[in-house]
């Protein structure tokens, strides 16, 4: 028997039903940034909403979350789900153990990978003049808190909201792929397309990381599991900024599959691909289930 496929226009209607609100929100964020940036520069000429760190990053994050809430207010069920997924879990202290467990696992994996690179000769450990005094400990603690809020806001935006919008009409795996692409492009708001053109190695690393975090969210059903994994990976980098005892070889000395920024390392890409494929195969029934 020849399967009867739905007319193409129905698929396009489903696609635009999902992507339309996201595109409108992105356009609104863009226009808002064009208005707010000059106003902020009038007060502080050095201010940038597109900064990688600091007040600018906080500003653009707040702007994005505000637009998400505006988008969700149009559907009461989605708004309720947003708070249930992204906020209400704080009421139950059990999330803390799960978060810290995932944090420890992924921080250890990141550190273990760096140790392998040291053994392989791609990086070396050097003495640093940093003293573990109260000032340094407080900076590390502040780094941990900043990492926590970074992980929470990014997981809230990309897994707890963007993925949830896609999965209304698409199966979980396709939704994860779409959300991961948006996660990738959002990491360079000055030129998102650069991440899939000349900065493709960084784009590939971000996409594969986003897919892994999406898979963790789908499999566990808990935002804080992905938060722990995300924070664990990032905190190792944050710690090394404050205690820089690890030095990589120069770019000219590193092989083609290695990079100082591990997100751009082909070797790391391979690890992500293997892990993602294993998770997809093991949980294929949950990932490929049809939408209601």
C-alpha positions in Angstrom: 0.0 0.0 0.0 1.3 3.5 -0.9 1.5 5.7 2.2 -0.7 8.9 1.9 1.5 11.9 2.7 0.0 15.2 4.0 -0.2 18.0 1.4 3.0 20.1 1.4 1.1 23.3 2.5 0.0 21.5 5.7 3.7 20.9 6.6 4.5 24.5 5.9 1.6 25.7 8.0 2.9 23.5 10.9 6.4 24.9 10.3 5.3 28.6 10.3 3.1 28.0 13.3 6.3 27.1 15.2 8.9 29.3 13.7 6.7 32.4 13.1 6.5 33.6 16.7 10.2 32.9 17.2 11.1 35.0 14.1 8.8 37.8 15.3 10.4 37.8 18.7 13.9 37.9 17.2 12.9 40.8 15.0 11.4 42.6 18.1 14.6 42.0 20.1 16.7 43.4 17.1 14.5 46.6 16.9 14.6 47.0 20.7 18.4 46.7 20.7 18.7 49.3 18.0 16.7 51.7 20.2 18.2 50.9 23.6 21.9 50.7 22.5 22.2 54.5 21.5 20.2 55.5 24.6 22.6 53.5 26.8 25.6 54.9 25.0 24.3 58.4 25.8 24.9 57.5 29.5 28.0 55.4 29.0 29.8 55.5 25.6 31.5 52.1 26.3 28.3 50.2 26.9 27.4 47.4 24.5 24.4 45.1 24.6 26.3 42.6 22.5 29.2 42.4 25.0 30.4 38.9 25.8 30.4 39.7 29.5 29.3 42.3 32.1 26.3 44.6 32.1 25.8 44.4 28.4 25.3 40.6 28.5 23.0 40.9 31.5 21.0 43.6 29.6 20.5 41.5 26.4 19.6 38.4 28.5 16.9 40.4 30.4 15.7 41.8 27.0 15.4 38.2 25.6 13.6 36.9 28.7 11.2 39.8 28.6 10.3 38.9 25.0 9.9 35.3 25.9 7.3 36.2 28.5 5.5 38.5 26.0 5.4 35.6 23.6 4.2 33.1 26.2 1.5 35.5 27.5 -0.4 34.8 24.2 -1.0 31.3 25.4 -1.9 30.6 29.0 -1.0 26.9 28.9 2.5 27.8 27.6 3.0 30.4 30.2 2.1 28.0 33.0 4.4 25.4 31.5 7.2 28.0 31.3 7.1 28.6 35.1 6.6 25.0 35.9 9.7 24.0 33.9 12.0 26.9 34.5 11.1 28.4 37.9 8.9 26.2 40.1 11.5 23.5 40.7 13.3 25.9 43.0 10.5 25.3 45.5 11.7 21.7 46.1 15.2 21.4 47.5 15.8 18.0 45.8 16.9 19.9 42.6 20.1 21.0 44.4 21.5 17.4 44.7 20.7 16.6 41.1 22.2 19.9 39.9 25.4 19.4 41.9 25.7 15.8 40.7 25.5 16.8 37.1 27.8 19.8 37.8 30.4 17.5 39.4 30.2 14.9 36.6 30.7 17.4 33.7 33.3 19.5 35.5 35.3 16.3 36.1 34.9 15.2 32.5 36.1 18.6 31.3 39.1 18.5 33.7 39.8 14.9 32.8 39.9 15.8 29.1 42.3 18.7 29.8 44.5 16.2 31.8 44.6 13.9 28.7 45.8 16.9 26.6 48.5 17.6 29.1 49.7 14.0 29.0 49.6 14.1 25.2 51.8 17.2 25.2 49.3 19.7 23.8 49.2 21.6 27.0 51.4 22.0 30.1 51.0 22.9 33.7 53.0 25.9 34.9 53.5 27.5 38.3 51.4 30.5 39.1 52.0 33.2 41.6 48.3 33.2 42.7 47.8 32.7 46.4 44.6 31.0 47.6 43.6 33.8 50.0 40.2 35.1 50.8 40.2 37.4 47.8 40.8 34.6 45.3 38.3 32.3 47.0 35.7 35.0 46.9 36.4 35.6 43.1 36.0 31.8 42.5 32.7 31.8 44.4 31.5 34.8 42.4 32.6 32.9 39.3 30.5 29.9 40.4 27.4 32.1 41.1 27.8 33.8 37.7 28.2 30.4 36.0 25.0 29.2 37.7 23.0 32.1 36.5 24.5 31.8 33.0 23.5 28.1 32.9 20.0 28.8 34.3 19.2 31.7 31.9 20.6 29.9 28.8 18.8 26.6 29.7 15.6 28.6 30.4 15.8 30.3 27.0 16.9 27.5 24.7 15.7 24.3 26.4 12.9 25.5 28.6 11.3 27.8 26.0 12.6 27.5 22.4 12.6 23.7 22.5 9.2 23.6 24.1 7.8 25.8 21.3 9.1 23.5 18.6 8.0 20.3 20.3 4.4 21.4 20.2 4.3 20.5 16.5 7.5 18.5 15.8 9.0 15.3 17.4 11.5 15.8 20.2 14.6 15.0 18.1 13.7 17.5 15.3 12.8 20.1 17.9 16.2 19.5 19.6 18.0 20.0 16.3 16.1 23.2 15.6 16.6 24.6 19.2 20.3 23.7 18.9 20.7 25.7 15.7 19.1 28.8 17.4 21.4 28.2 20.4 24.4 28.3 18.0 23.4 31.4 16.1 22.5 33.3 19.3 26.1 33.1 20.5 27.2 35.8 18.0 24.5 38.4 17.8 26.7 40.8 15.8 27.0 38.3 13.0 25.2 35.0 13.6 25.8 33.6 10.1 29.5 33.8 10.8 29.1 30.7 13.0 28.1 28.6 10.0 30.6 30.2 7.5 34.1 31.2 8.5 33.7 30.4 12.2 32.2 27.0 11.4 34.4 25.1 13.9 33.0 27.2 16.8 29.5 26.9 15.3 29.8 23.1 15.1 31.0 23.0 18.8 28.1 25.1 20.0 25.6 23.2 18.0 26.8 19.8 19.3 26.9 21.1 22.8 23.4 22.5 22.4 22.2 19.2 21.1 23.7 17.4 24.1 22.0 19.8 26.5 18.7 19.3 24.7 19.1 15.5 24.9 19.7 15.7 28.6 16.6 17.9 29.0 14.4 15.5 27.0 15.7 12.4 28.7 15.5 13.7 32.3 12.6 16.0 31.8 14.4 18.3 34.3 15.8 21.7 33.4 18.2 21.6 36.4 20.0 18.5 35.0 21.1 20.4 31.9 21.9 23.4 34.1 24.3 21.3 36.1 26.0 19.9 33.0 26.2 23.3 31.4 27.6 24.9 34.5 30.1 22.1 35.1 31.6 22.5 31.7 31.7 26.3 31.9 33.0 26.6 35.5 36.3 24.8 34.6 37.0 27.5 32.1 36.0 30.2 34.6 38.3 28.7 37.2 41.2 28.6 34.8 40.8 32.3 34.1 41.3 33.0 37.8 44.0 30.4 38.3 45.8 30.2 34.9 48.0 27.2 35.6 47.3 25.5 32.2 49.0 26.7 29.0 48.3 25.3 25.5 50.9 25.1 22.7 50.6 27.9 20.2 48.1 27.6 17.4 50.9 26.8 14.9 52.2 24.0 17.1 48.8 22.3 17.6 47.5 19.7 15.2 44.5 20.4 13.0 42.2 18.6 15.3 43.1 20.5 18.4 42.4 24.1 19.4 42.9 26.3 22.6 39.2 26.9 22.6 37.9 23.4 23.0 34.6 24.3 21.4 36.5 24.7 18.1 38.5 21.4 18.5 37.6 18.7 16.0 38.6 16.2 18.6 35.9 17.6 21.0 33.4 17.6 18.1 34.0 13.9 17.6 33.5 13.2 21.3 30.2 15.2 21.3 29.1 13.4 18.1 29.7 9.9 19.7 28.0 10.8 23.0 25.0 12.4 21.1 24.6 9.4 18.8 24.7 7.0 21.8 22.0 8.9 23.6 19.9 9.2 20.5 20.1 5.4 19.9 19.5 4.5 23.5 16.5 6.8 23.9 15.2 6.7 20.3 11.7 5.8 21.3 11.4 9.0 23.5 13.1 11.2 20.9 11.2 10.0 17.8 7.7 9.9 19.3 5.0 11.7 17.4 3.5 15.0 18.7 0.0 14.8 20.0 
